[in-house]
Amino acid sequence: METYTFLREFADSWALLALTLIFLGVVVFAFRPGSRALHDDAASIPLRDDRAPCSGGCPDCGNCKTVDFGVTK
């Protein structure tokens, strides 16, 4: 049997079955019971504002012009 023929038959049968099972496993994992809280938390990450509000206590405070790692706005 030629290498190409063997690989073609393998891809048409067992590889297709394996990829289908992997796909179904990913779908079941994503929609499993109890994962809603995790997905909601991950979805809200871009909307979070993790910076603390200005307390006005900085040594050179000009209403906190520096935020996050010393980047000046």
Buried (B, 14 or more C-beta within 10 A) or exposed (E): EEEEEEEEEEEEEEEEEEEEEEEEEEEEEEEEEEEEEEEEEEEEEEEEEEEEEEEEEEEEEEEBEEEEEEEEE
